[in-house]
C-alpha cells in the first residue's frame, strides 16, 4: 500500500475511532497519526491471533485499522487525559 493509501486509511480510521471514543475528534493531524498507528497496532494484534492484518484499502482493513485506532485512543486518553486550559 502506498503512503497516500496509509494516510487516507489512517485519516478515516482515526476519525471514526475518535468519534467512537470521545465524540469530538482530536483534530486533523492527530486523527491521521493516531489512525496510522492504530492501523499498525490493529494489524499486529490481528496477526497475533492468526488473522491477516491490514491487506490494502478495503473494508476489512478499515475495520482492523479502526479497532487498532480505538485501542490507541483509549491508551492516549489514559495517559494524557483531558487538559483544562
PDB file of N, CA, C and O in Angstrom:
ATOM      1  N   UNK A   1       0.854  -1.172   0.000  1.00  0.00           N
ATOM      2  CA  UNK A   1       0.000   0.000   0.000  1.00  0.00           C
ATOM      3  C   UNK A   1       0.900   1.235   0.000  1.00  0.00           C
ATOM      4  O   UNK A   1       1.934   1.252   0.667  1.00  0.00           O
ATOM      5  N   UNK A   2       0.514   2.247  -0.734  1.00  0.00           N
ATOM      6  CA  UNK A   2       1.327   3.452  -0.837  1.00  0.00           C
ATOM      7  C   UNK A   2       1.175   4.318   0.413  1.00  0.00           C
ATOM      8  O   UNK A   2       0.284   4.103   1.235  1.00  0.00           O
ATOM      9  N   UNK A   3       2.054   5.287   0.532  1.00  0.00           N
ATOM     10  CA  UNK A   3       1.999   6.197   1.678  1.00  0.00           C
ATOM     11  C   UNK A   3       0.712   7.000   1.673  1.00  0.00           C
ATOM     12  O   UNK A   3       0.162   7.290   2.736  1.00  0.00           O
ATOM     13  N   UNK A   4       0.224   7.364   0.502  1.00  0.00           N
ATOM     14  CA  UNK A   4      -1.041   8.102   0.424  1.00  0.00           C
ATOM     15  C   UNK A   4      -2.194   7.206   0.870  1.00  0.00           C
ATOM     16  O   UNK A   4      -3.129   7.672   1.522  1.00  0.00           O
ATOM     17  N   UNK A   5      -2.128   5.930   0.522  1.00  0.00           N
ATOM     18  CA  UNK A   5      -3.145   4.986   0.984  1.00  0.00           C
ATOM     19  C   UNK A   5      -3.156   4.848   2.494  1.00  0.00           C
ATOM     20  O   UNK A   5      -4.218   4.800   3.115  1.00  0.00           O
ATOM     21  N   UNK A   6      -1.945   4.781   3.093  1.00  0.00           N
ATOM     22  CA  UNK A   6      -1.855   4.708   4.557  1.00  0.00           C
ATOM     23  C   UNK A   6      -2.417   5.969   5.212  1.00  0.00           C
ATOM     24  O   UNK A   6      -3.090   5.893   6.240  1.00  0.00           O
ATOM     25  N   UNK A   7      -2.137   7.135   4.609  1.00  0.00           N
ATOM     26  CA  UNK A   7      -2.635   8.390   5.172  1.00  0.00           C
ATOM     27  C   UNK A   7      -4.148   8.451   5.094  1.00  0.00           C
ATOM     28  O   UNK A   7      -4.805   8.850   6.057  1.00  0.00           O
ATOM     29  N   UNK A   8      -4.710   8.060   3.956  1.00  0.00           N
ATOM     30  CA  UNK A   8      -6.170   8.088   3.802  1.00  0.00           C
ATOM     31  C   UNK A   8      -6.821   7.072   4.730  1.00  0.00           C
ATOM     32  O   UNK A   8      -7.815   7.381   5.387  1.00  0.00           O
ATOM     33  N   UNK A   9      -6.268   5.860   4.790  1.00  0.00           N
ATOM     34  CA  UNK A   9      -6.801   4.838   5.691  1.00  0.00           C
ATOM     35  C   UNK A   9      -6.687   5.299   7.140  1.00  0.00           C
ATOM     36  O   UNK A   9      -7.617   5.118   7.927  1.00  0.00           O
ATOM     37  N   UNK A  10      -5.547   5.897   7.496  1.00  0.00           N
ATOM     38  CA  UNK A  10      -5.353   6.400   8.854  1.00  0.00           C
ATOM     39  C   UNK A  10      -6.288   7.539   9.195  1.00  0.00           C
ATOM     40  O   UNK A  10      -6.790   7.619  10.316  1.00  0.00           O
ATOM     41  N   UNK A  11      -6.529   8.423   8.236  1.00  0.00           N
ATOM     42  CA  UNK A  11      -7.450   9.535   8.468  1.00  0.00           C
ATOM     43  C   UNK A  11      -8.858   9.030   8.737  1.00  0.00           C
ATOM     44  O   UNK A  11      -9.508   9.457   9.692  1.00  0.00           O
ATOM     45  N   UNK A  12      -9.321   8.131   7.901  1.00  0.00           N
ATOM     46  CA  UNK A  12     -10.686   7.615   8.068  1.00  0.00           C
ATOM     47  C   UNK A  12     -10.805   6.816   9.361  1.00  0.00           C
ATOM     48  O   UNK A  12     -11.749   7.008  10.127  1.00  0.00           O
ATOM     49  N   UNK A  13      -9.848   5.921   9.605  1.00  0.00           N
ATOM     50  CA  UNK A  13      -9.889   5.106  10.821  1.00  0.00           C
ATOM     51  C   UNK A  13      -9.750   5.967  12.071  1.00  0.00           C
ATOM     52  O   UNK A  13     -10.460   5.750  13.053  1.00  0.00           O
ATOM     53  N   UNK A  14      -8.846   6.940  12.045  1.00  0.00           N
ATOM     54  CA  UNK A  14      -8.670   7.833  13.196  1.00  0.00           C
ATOM     55  C   UNK A  14      -9.899   8.677  13.458  1.00  0.00           C
ATOM     56  O   UNK A  14     -10.260   8.905  14.612  1.00  0.00           O
ATOM     57  N   UNK A  15     -10.556   9.150  12.387  1.00  0.00           N
ATOM     58  CA  UNK A  15     -11.773   9.952  12.545  1.00  0.00           C
ATOM     59  C   UNK A  15     -12.893   9.112  13.146  1.00  0.00           C
ATOM     60  O   UNK A  15     -13.560   9.545  14.086  1.00  0.00           O
ATOM     61  N   UNK A  16     -13.102   7.913  12.609  1.00  0.00           N
ATOM     62  CA  UNK A  16     -14.154   7.032  13.135  1.00  0.00           C
ATOM     63  C   UNK A  16     -13.871   6.674  14.585  1.00  0.00           C
ATOM     64  O   UNK A  16     -14.771   6.726  15.424  1.00  0.00           O
ATOM     65  N   UNK A  17     -12.631   6.312  14.887  1.00  0.00           N
ATOM     66  CA  UNK A  17     -12.274   5.925  16.257  1.00  0.00           C
ATOM     67  C   UNK A  17     -12.426   7.086  17.222  1.00  0.00           C
ATOM     68  O   UNK A  17     -12.893   6.894  18.345  1.00  0.00           O
ATOM     69  N   UNK A  18     -12.041   8.292  16.807  1.00  0.00           N
ATOM     70  CA  UNK A  18     -12.162   9.435  17.712  1.00  0.00           C
ATOM     71  C   UNK A  18     -13.619   9.789  17.956  1.00  0.00           C
ATOM     72  O   UNK A  18     -13.956  10.268  19.039  1.00  0.00           O
ATOM     73  N   UNK A  19     -14.487   9.568  16.984  1.00  0.00           N
ATOM     74  CA  UNK A  19     -15.915   9.796  17.204  1.00  0.00           C
ATOM     75  C   UNK A  19     -16.505   8.742  18.138  1.00  0.00           C
ATOM     76  O   UNK A  19     -17.416   9.039  18.911  1.00  0.00           O
ATOM     77  N   UNK A  20     -15.994   7.519  18.071  1.00  0.00           N
ATOM     78  CA  UNK A  20     -16.471   6.462  18.963  1.00  0.00           C
ATOM     79  C   UNK A  20     -15.969   6.685  20.380  1.00  0.00           C
ATOM     80  O   UNK A  20     -16.727   6.513  21.335  1.00  0.00           O
ATOM     81  N   UNK A  21     -14.704   7.065  20.536  1.00  0.00           N
ATOM     82  CA  UNK A  21     -14.096   7.169  21.865  1.00  0.00           C
ATOM     83  C   UNK A  21     -14.547   8.426  22.597  1.00  0.00           C
ATOM     84  O   UNK A  21     -14.968   8.342  23.750  1.00  0.00           O
ATOM     85  N   UNK A  22     -14.470   9.598  21.950  1.00  0.00           N
ATOM     86  CA  UNK A  22     -14.777  10.815  22.710  1.00  0.00           C
ATOM     87  C   UNK A  22     -15.739  11.768  22.018  1.00  0.00           C
ATOM     88  O   UNK A  22     -15.934  12.882  22.505  1.00  0.00           O
ATOM     89  N   UNK A  23     -16.341  11.383  20.913  1.00  0.00           N
ATOM     90  CA  UNK A  23     -17.402  12.117  20.215  1.00  0.00           C
ATOM     91  C   UNK A  23     -16.994  13.453  19.610  1.00  0.00           C
ATOM     92  O   UNK A  23     -17.814  14.072  18.932  1.00  0.00           O
ATOM     93  N   UNK A  24     -15.758  13.935  19.820  1.00  0.00           N
ATOM     94  CA  UNK A  24     -15.402  15.252  19.291  1.00  0.00           C
ATOM     95  C   UNK A  24     -14.272  15.213  18.282  1.00  0.00           C
ATOM     96  O   UNK A  24     -14.160  16.135  17.474  1.00  0.00           O
ATOM     97  N   UNK A  25     -13.441  14.208  18.287  1.00  0.00           N
ATOM     98  CA  UNK A  25     -12.285  14.174  17.410  1.00  0.00           C
ATOM     99  C   UNK A  25     -11.108  14.850  18.078  1.00  0.00           C
ATOM    100  O   UNK A  25     -11.262  15.607  19.037  1.00  0.00           O
ATOM    101  N   UNK A  26      -9.939  14.567  17.558  1.00  0.00           N
ATOM    102  CA  UNK A  26      -8.716  15.100  18.145  1.00  0.00           C
ATOM    103  C   UNK A  26      -8.091  16.191  17.289  1.00  0.00           C
ATOM    104  O   UNK A  26      -7.108  16.806  17.700  1.00  0.00           O
ATOM    105  N   UNK A  27      -8.631  16.437  16.133  1.00  0.00           N
ATOM    106  CA  UNK A  27      -8.024  17.357  15.192  1.00  0.00           C
ATOM    107  C   UNK A  27      -7.482  16.569  14.010  1.00  0.00           C
ATOM    108  O   UNK A  27      -7.198  15.377  14.135  1.00  0.00           O
ATOM    109  N   UNK A  28      -7.338  17.216  12.878  1.00  0.00           N
ATOM    110  CA  UNK A  28      -6.986  16.531  11.632  1.00  0.00           C
ATOM    111  C   UNK A  28      -5.680  15.754  11.745  1.00  0.00           C
ATOM    112  O   UNK A  28      -5.656  14.553  11.476  1.00  0.00           O
ATOM    113  N   UNK A  29      -4.603  16.412  12.134  1.00  0.00           N
ATOM    114  CA  UNK A  29      -3.297  15.769  12.132  1.00  0.00           C
ATOM    115  C   UNK A  29      -3.187  14.676  13.182  1.00  0.00           C
ATOM    116  O   UNK A  29      -2.603  13.625  12.919  1.00  0.00           O
ATOM    117  N   UNK A  30      -3.737  14.906  14.363  1.00  0.00           N
ATOM    118  CA  UNK A  30      -3.677  13.883  15.402  1.00  0.00           C
ATOM    119  C   UNK A  30      -4.550  12.691  15.034  1.00  0.00           C
ATOM    120  O   UNK A  30      -4.191  11.554  15.341  1.00  0.00           O
ATOM    121  N   UNK A  31      -5.693  12.924  14.378  1.00  0.00           N
ATOM    122  CA  UNK A  31      -6.518  11.816  13.896  1.00  0.00           C
ATOM    123  C   UNK A  31      -5.758  10.968  12.880  1.00  0.00           C
ATOM    124  O   UNK A  31      -5.829   9.739  12.919  1.00  0.00           O
ATOM    125  N   UNK A  32      -5.032  11.617  11.972  1.00  0.00           N
ATOM    126  CA  UNK A  32      -4.267  10.878  10.966  1.00  0.00           C
ATOM    127  C   UNK A  32      -3.163  10.061  11.635  1.00  0.00           C
ATOM    128  O   UNK A  32      -3.004   8.875  11.345  1.00  0.00           O
ATOM    129  N   UNK A  33      -2.409  10.684  12.521  1.00  0.00           N
ATOM    130  CA  UNK A  33      -1.297   9.992  13.175  1.00  0.00           C
ATOM    131  C   UNK A  33      -1.802   8.833  14.019  1.00  0.00           C
ATOM    132  O   UNK A  33      -1.269   7.727  13.931  1.00  0.00           O
ATOM    133  N   UNK A  34      -2.828   9.070  14.838  1.00  0.00           N
ATOM    134  CA  UNK A  34      -3.361   8.003  15.680  1.00  0.00           C
ATOM    135  C   UNK A  34      -4.016   6.917  14.838  1.00  0.00           C
ATOM    136  O   UNK A  34      -3.979   5.743  15.207  1.00  0.00           O
ATOM    137  N   UNK A  35      -4.614   7.292  13.713  1.00  0.00           N
ATOM    138  CA  UNK A  35      -5.209   6.295  12.819  1.00  0.00           C
ATOM    139  C   UNK A  35      -4.155   5.415  12.164  1.00  0.00           C
ATOM    140  O   UNK A  35      -4.347   4.203  12.060  1.00  0.00           O
ATOM    141  N   UNK A  36      -3.049   5.998  11.721  1.00  0.00           N
ATOM    142  CA  UNK A  36      -1.974   5.201  11.116  1.00  0.00           C
ATOM    143  C   UNK A  36      -1.347   4.284  12.160  1.00  0.00           C
ATOM    144  O   UNK A  36      -1.097   3.108  11.894  1.00  0.00           O
ATOM    145  N   UNK A  37      -1.096   4.825  13.340  1.00  0.00           N
ATOM    146  CA  UNK A  37      -0.564   3.996  14.427  1.00  0.00           C
ATOM    147  C   UNK A  37      -1.573   2.904  14.785  1.00  0.00           C
ATOM    148  O   UNK A  37      -1.198   1.762  15.048  1.00  0.00           O
ATOM    149  N   UNK A  38      -2.854   3.268  14.790  1.00  0.00           N
ATOM    150  CA  UNK A  38      -3.900   2.280  15.066  1.00  0.00           C
ATOM    151  C   UNK A  38      -3.963   1.183  14.022  1.00  0.00           C
ATOM    152  O   UNK A  38      -4.210   0.024  14.356  1.00  0.00           O
ATOM    153  N   UNK A  39      -3.742   1.534  12.756  1.00  0.00           N
ATOM    154  CA  UNK A  39      -3.715   0.513  11.704  1.00  0.00           C
ATOM    155  C   UNK A  39      -2.571  -0.466  11.927  1.00  0.00           C
ATOM    156  O   UNK A  39      -2.722  -1.672  11.731  1.00  0.00           O
ATOM    157  N   UNK A  40      -1.436   0.062  12.334  1.00  0.00           N
ATOM    158  CA  UNK A  40      -0.287  -0.806  12.609  1.00  0.00           C
ATOM    159  C   UNK A  40      -0.566  -1.687  13.824  1.00  0.00           C
ATOM    160  O   UNK A  40      -0.320  -2.893  13.795  1.00  0.00           O
ATOM    161  N   UNK A  41      -1.084  -1.075  14.896  1.00  0.00           N
ATOM    162  CA  UNK A  41      -1.405  -1.830  16.114  1.00  0.00           C
ATOM    163  C   UNK A  41      -2.472  -2.878  15.828  1.00  0.00           C
ATOM    164  O   UNK A  41      -2.350  -4.024  16.262  1.00  0.00           O
ATOM    165  N   UNK A  42      -3.521  -2.494  15.097  1.00  0.00           N
ATOM    166  CA  UNK A  42      -4.576  -3.450  14.756  1.00  0.00           C
ATOM    167  C   UNK A  42      -4.046  -4.599  13.924  1.00  0.00           C
ATOM    168  O   UNK A  42      -4.420  -5.750  14.147  1.00  0.00           O
ATOM    169  N   UNK A  43      -3.174  -4.299  12.961  1.00  0.00           N
ATOM    170  CA  UNK A  43      -2.577  -5.353  12.148  1.00  0.00           C
ATOM    171  C   UNK A  43      -1.744  -6.314  12.969  1.00  0.00           C
ATOM    172  O   UNK A  43      -1.789  -7.526  12.757  1.00  0.00           O
ATOM    173  N   UNK A  44      -0.983  -5.770  13.909  1.00  0.00           N
ATOM    174  CA  UNK A  44      -0.152  -6.621  14.775  1.00  0.00           C
ATOM    175  C   UNK A  44      -1.027  -7.499  15.665  1.00  0.00           C
ATOM    176  O   UNK A  44      -0.779  -8.697  15.802  1.00  0.00           O
ATOM    177  N   UNK A  45      -2.052  -6.895  16.270  1.00  0.00           N
ATOM    178  CA  UNK A  45      -2.931  -7.655  17.171  1.00  0.00           C
ATOM    179  C   UNK A  45      -3.657  -8.759  16.414  1.00  0.00           C
ATOM    180  O   UNK A  45      -3.731  -9.892  16.889  1.00  0.00           O
ATOM    181  N   UNK A  46      -4.197  -8.434  15.230  1.00  0.00           N
ATOM    182  CA  UNK A  46      -4.920  -9.445  14.470  1.00  0.00           C
ATOM    183  C   UNK A  46      -3.986 -10.545  13.982  1.00  0.00           C
ATOM    184  O   UNK A  46      -4.384 -11.709  13.941  1.00  0.00           O
ATOM    185  N   UNK A  47      -2.756 -10.206  13.611  1.00  0.00           N
ATOM    186  CA  UNK A  47      -1.824 -11.239  13.158  1.00  0.00           C
ATOM    187  C   UNK A  47      -1.387 -12.130  14.323  1.00  0.00           C
ATOM    188  O   UNK A  47      -1.084 -13.305  14.117  1.00  0.00           O
ATOM    189  N   UNK A  48      -1.350 -11.588  15.542  1.00  0.00           N
ATOM    190  CA  UNK A  48      -1.023 -12.420  16.709  1.00  0.00           C
ATOM    191  C   UNK A  48      -2.092 -13.471  16.970  1.00  0.00           C
ATOM    192  O   UNK A  48      -1.799 -14.550  17.487  1.00  0.00           O
ATOM    193  N   UNK A  49      -3.342 -13.151  16.607  1.00  0.00           N
ATOM    194  CA  UNK A  49      -4.441 -14.096  16.783  1.00  0.00           C
ATOM    195  C   UNK A  49      -4.659 -14.977  15.561  1.00  0.00           C
ATOM    196  O   UNK A  49      -5.628 -15.736  15.517  1.00  0.00           O
ATOM    197  N   UNK A  50      -3.774 -14.892  14.565  1.00  0.00           N
ATOM    198  CA  UNK A  50      -3.856 -15.772  13.417  1.00  0.00           C
ATOM    199  C   UNK A  50      -4.614 -15.222  12.227  1.00  0.00           C
ATOM    200  O   UNK A  50      -4.668 -15.882  11.189  1.00  0.00           O
ATOM    201  N   UNK A  51      -5.198 -14.049  12.333  1.00  0.00           N
ATOM    202  CA  UNK A  51      -5.907 -13.443  11.210  1.00  0.00           C
ATOM    203  C   UNK A  51      -4.918 -12.601  10.404  1.00  0.00           C
ATOM    204  O   UNK A  51      -3.824 -12.290  10.876  1.00  0.00           O
ATOM    205  N   UNK A  52      -5.309 -12.244   9.201  1.00  0.00           N
ATOM    206  CA  UNK A  52      -4.421 -11.389   8.415  1.00  0.00           C
ATOM    207  C   UNK A  52      -4.575  -9.944   8.883  1.00  0.00           C
ATOM    208  O   UNK A  52      -5.637  -9.540   9.356  1.00  0.00           O
ATOM    209  N   UNK A  53      -3.511  -9.183   8.744  1.00  0.00           N
ATOM    210  CA  UNK A  53      -3.516  -7.782   9.169  1.00  0.00           C
ATOM    211  C   UNK A  53      -4.130  -6.896   8.098  1.00  0.00           C
ATOM    212  O   UNK A  53      -5.028  -7.319   7.371  1.00  0.00           O
ATOM    213  N   UNK A  54      -3.648  -5.678   8.005  1.00  0.00           N
ATOM    214  CA  UNK A  54      -4.126  -4.742   7.001  1.00  0.00           C
ATOM    215  C   UNK A  54      -3.660  -5.244   5.642  1.00  0.00           C
ATOM    216  O   UNK A  54      -2.464  -5.421   5.409  1.00  0.00           O
ATOM    217  N   UNK A  55      -4.629  -5.473   4.735  1.00  0.00           N
ATOM    218  CA  UNK A  55      -4.319  -6.091   3.448  1.00  0.00           C
ATOM    219  C   UNK A  55      -4.376  -5.118   2.287  1.00  0.00           C
ATOM    220  O   UNK A  55      -4.042  -5.495   1.164  1.00  0.00           O
ATOM    221  N   UNK A  56      -4.779  -3.905   2.512  1.00  0.00           N
ATOM    222  CA  UNK A  56      -4.911  -2.919   1.448  1.00  0.00           C
ATOM    223  C   UNK A  56      -6.004  -1.942   1.814  1.00  0.00           C
ATOM    224  O   UNK A  56      -6.402  -1.838   2.974  1.00  0.00           O
ATOM    225  N   UNK A  57      -6.481  -1.233   0.824  1.00  0.00           N
ATOM    226  CA  UNK A  57      -7.539  -0.256   1.090  1.00  0.00           C
ATOM    227  C   UNK A  57      -8.886  -0.917   0.811  1.00  0.00           C
ATOM    228  O   UNK A  57      -9.442  -0.796  -0.280  1.00  0.00           O
ATOM    229  N   UNK A  58      -9.400  -1.626   1.834  1.00  0.00           N
ATOM    230  CA  UNK A  58     -10.690  -2.307   1.719  1.00  0.00           C
ATOM    231  C   UNK A  58     -11.409  -2.256   3.062  1.00  0.00           C
ATOM    232  O   UNK A  58     -10.870  -1.742   4.042  1.00  0.00           O
ATOM    233  N   UNK A  59     -12.618  -2.787   3.103  1.00  0.00           N
ATOM    234  CA  UNK A  59     -13.435  -2.708   4.312  1.00  0.00           C
ATOM    235  C   UNK A  59     -12.812  -3.487   5.467  1.00  0.00           C
ATOM    236  O   UNK A  59     -12.850  -3.032   6.611  1.00  0.00           O
ATOM    237  N   UNK A  60     -12.243  -4.647   5.182  1.00  0.00           N
ATOM    238  CA  UNK A  60     -11.602  -5.451   6.228  1.00  0.00           C
ATOM    239  C   UNK A  60     -10.461  -4.682   6.889  1.00  0.00           C
ATOM    240  O   UNK A  60     -10.347  -4.658   8.115  1.00  0.00           O
ATOM    241  N   UNK A  61      -9.630  -4.062   6.080  1.00  0.00           N
ATOM    242  CA  UNK A  61      -8.517  -3.277   6.616  1.00  0.00           C
ATOM    243  C   UNK A  61      -9.016  -2.066   7.392  1.00  0.00           C
ATOM    244  O   UNK A  61      -8.409  -1.674   8.389  1.00  0.00           O
ATOM    245  N   UNK A  62     -10.116  -1.471   6.941  1.00  0.00           N
ATOM    246  CA  UNK A  62     -10.689  -0.322   7.647  1.00  0.00           C
ATOM    247  C   UNK A  62     -11.170  -0.729   9.032  1.00  0.00           C
ATOM    248  O   UNK A  62     -10.976   0.010   9.997  1.00  0.00           O
ATOM    249  N   UNK A  63     -11.793  -1.894   9.138  1.00  0.00           N
ATOM    250  CA  UNK A  63     -12.261  -2.380  10.443  1.00  0.00           C
ATOM    251  C   UNK A  63     -11.072  -2.648  11.361  1.00  0.00           C
ATOM    252  O   UNK A  63     -11.100  -2.276  12.534  1.00  0.00           O
ATOM    253  N   UNK A  64     -10.036  -3.285  10.841  1.00  0.00           N
ATOM    254  CA  UNK A  64      -8.835  -3.558  11.647  1.00  0.00           C
ATOM    255  C   UNK A  64      -8.183  -2.258  12.096  1.00  0.00           C
ATOM    256  O   UNK A  64      -7.808  -2.116  13.260  1.00  0.00           O
ATOM    257  N   UNK A  65      -8.048  -1.305  11.167  1.00  0.00           N
ATOM    258  CA  UNK A  65      -7.420  -0.020  11.498  1.00  0.00           C
ATOM    259  C   UNK A  65      -8.255   0.748  12.516  1.00  0.00           C
ATOM    260  O   UNK A  65      -7.699   1.392  13.406  1.00  0.00           O
ATOM    261  N   UNK A  66      -9.572   0.690  12.399  1.00  0.00           N
ATOM    262  CA  UNK A  66     -10.440   1.394  13.348  1.00  0.00           C
ATOM    263  C   UNK A  66     -10.353   0.769  14.736  1.00  0.00           C
ATOM    264  O   UNK A  66     -10.298   1.488  15.734  1.00  0.00           O
ATOM    265  N   UNK A  67     -10.340  -0.554  14.809  1.00  0.00           N
ATOM    266  CA  UNK A  67     -10.196  -1.222  16.112  1.00  0.00           C
ATOM    267  C   UNK A  67      -8.845  -0.870  16.740  1.00  0.00           C
ATOM    268  O   UNK A  67      -8.767  -0.586  17.935  1.00  0.00           O
ATOM    269  N   UNK A  68      -7.795  -0.891  15.938  1.00  0.00           N
ATOM    270  CA  UNK A  68      -6.481  -0.504  16.444  1.00  0.00           C
ATOM    271  C   UNK A  68      -6.438   0.950  16.878  1.00  0.00           C
ATOM    272  O   UNK A  68      -5.822   1.276  17.893  1.00  0.00           O
ATOM    273  N   UNK A  69      -7.095   1.838  16.113  1.00  0.00           N
ATOM    274  CA  UNK A  69      -7.127   3.261  16.471  1.00  0.00           C
ATOM    275  C   UNK A  69      -7.914   3.488  17.758  1.00  0.00           C
ATOM    276  O   UNK A  69      -7.563   4.362  18.550  1.00  0.00           O
ATOM    277  N   UNK A  70      -8.967   2.714  17.972  1.00  0.00           N
ATOM    278  CA  UNK A  70      -9.718   2.826  19.229  1.00  0.00           C
ATOM    279  C   UNK A  70      -8.822   2.444  20.400  1.00  0.00           C
ATOM    280  O   UNK A  70      -8.820   3.119  21.430  1.00  0.00           O
ATOM    281  N   UNK A  71      -8.064   1.366  20.244  1.00  0.00           N
ATOM    282  CA  UNK A  71      -7.139   0.945  21.300  1.00  0.00           C
ATOM    283  C   UNK A  71      -6.098   2.030  21.568  1.00  0.00           C
ATOM    284  O   UNK A  71      -5.811   2.354  22.720  1.00  0.00           O
ATOM    285  N   UNK A  72      -5.534   2.590  20.495  1.00  0.00           N
ATOM    286  CA  UNK A  72      -4.533   3.646  20.642  1.00  0.00           C
ATOM    287  C   UNK A  72      -5.142   4.882  21.300  1.00  0.00           C
ATOM    288  O   UNK A  72      -4.503   5.497  22.154  1.00  0.00           O
ATOM    289  N   UNK A  73      -6.360   5.255  20.922  1.00  0.00           N
ATOM    290  CA  UNK A  73      -7.012   6.429  21.514  1.00  0.00           C
ATOM    291  C   UNK A  73      -7.326   6.231  22.989  1.00  0.00           C
ATOM    292  O   UNK A  73      -7.183   7.163  23.780  1.00  0.00           O
ATOM    293  N   UNK A  74      -7.750   5.034  23.368  1.00  0.00           N
ATOM    294  CA  UNK A  74      -8.028   4.767  24.784  1.00  0.00           C
ATOM    295  C   UNK A  74      -6.738   4.894  25.593  1.00  0.00           C
ATOM    296  O   UNK A  74      -6.736   5.468  26.683  1.00  0.00           O
ATOM    297  N   UNK A  75      -5.642   4.355  25.053  1.00  0.00           N
ATOM    298  CA  UNK A  75      -4.352   4.491  25.742  1.00  0.00           C
ATOM    299  C   UNK A  75      -3.918   5.954  25.776  1.00  0.00           C
ATOM    300  O   UNK A  75      -3.419   6.430  26.796  1.00  0.00           O
ATOM    301  N   UNK A  76      -4.105   6.670  24.664  1.00  0.00           N
ATOM    302  CA  UNK A  76      -3.755   8.094  24.593  1.00  0.00           C
ATOM    303  C   UNK A  76      -4.516   8.900  25.647  1.00  0.00           C
ATOM    304  O   UNK A  76      -3.926   9.738  26.329  1.00  0.00           O
ATOM    305  N   UNK A  77      -5.822   8.650  25.784  1.00  0.00           N
ATOM    306  CA  UNK A  77      -6.623   9.376  26.779  1.00  0.00           C
ATOM    307  C   UNK A  77      -6.276   8.961  28.200  1.00  0.00           C
ATOM    308  O   UNK A  77      -6.374   9.770  29.123  1.00  0.00           O
ATOM    309  N   UNK A  78      -5.875   7.714  28.387  1.00  0.00           N
ATOM    310  CA  UNK A  78      -5.474   7.277  29.729  1.00  0.00           C
ATOM    311  C   UNK A  78      -4.178   7.963  30.158  1.00  0.00           C
ATOM    312  O   UNK A  78      -3.994   8.271  31.335  1.00  0.00           O
ATOM    313  N   UNK A  79      -3.283   8.202  29.198  1.00  0.00           N
ATOM    314  CA  UNK A  79      -2.004   8.832  29.530  1.00  0.00           C
ATOM    315  C   UNK A  79      -2.145  10.345  29.641  1.00  0.00           C
ATOM    316  O   UNK A  79      -1.718  10.941  30.630  1.00  0.00           O
ATOM    317  N   UNK A  80      -2.741  10.964  28.631  1.00  0.00           N
ATOM    318  CA  UNK A  80      -2.790  12.424  28.577  1.00  0.00           C
ATOM    319  C   UNK A  80      -4.072  13.020  29.133  1.00  0.00           C
ATOM    320  O   UNK A  80      -4.053  14.141  29.641  1.00  0.00           O
ATOM    321  N   UNK A  81      -5.193  12.295  29.050  1.00  0.00           N
ATOM    322  CA  UNK A  81      -6.449  12.755  29.610  1.00  0.00           C
ATOM    323  C   UNK A  81      -6.904  14.085  29.035  1.00  0.00           C
ATOM    324  O   UNK A  81      -6.377  14.548  28.023  1.00  0.00           O
ATOM    325  N   UNK A  82      -7.863  14.683  29.671  1.00  0.00           N
ATOM    326  CA  UNK A  82      -8.373  15.984  29.268  1.00  0.00           C
ATOM    327  C   UNK A  82      -7.618  17.068  30.003  1.00  0.00           C
ATOM    328  O   UNK A  82      -7.580  17.090  31.233  1.00  0.00           O
ATOM    329  N   UNK A  83      -7.023  17.960  29.251  1.00  0.00           N
ATOM    330  CA  UNK A  83      -6.295  19.083  29.861  1.00  0.00           C
ATOM    331  C   UNK A  83      -7.196  20.307  29.901  1.00  0.00           C
ATOM    332  O   UNK A  83      -7.824  20.658  28.902  1.00  0.00           O
ATOM    333  N   UNK A  84      -7.254  20.944  31.037  1.00  0.00           N
ATOM    334  CA  UNK A  84      -8.047  22.154  31.193  1.00  0.00           C
ATOM    335  C   UNK A  84      -7.105  23.340  31.087  1.00  0.00           C
ATOM    336  O   UNK A  84      -6.126  23.437  31.826  1.00  0.00           O
ATOM    337  N   UNK A  85      -7.410  24.245  30.156  1.00  0.00           N
ATOM    338  CA  UNK A  85      -6.531  25.410  29.987  1.00  0.00           C
ATOM    339  C   UNK A  85      -7.112  26.630  30.631  1.00  0.00           C
ATOM    340  O   UNK A  85      -6.506  27.700  30.586  1.00  0.00           O
TER     341      UNK A  85
END
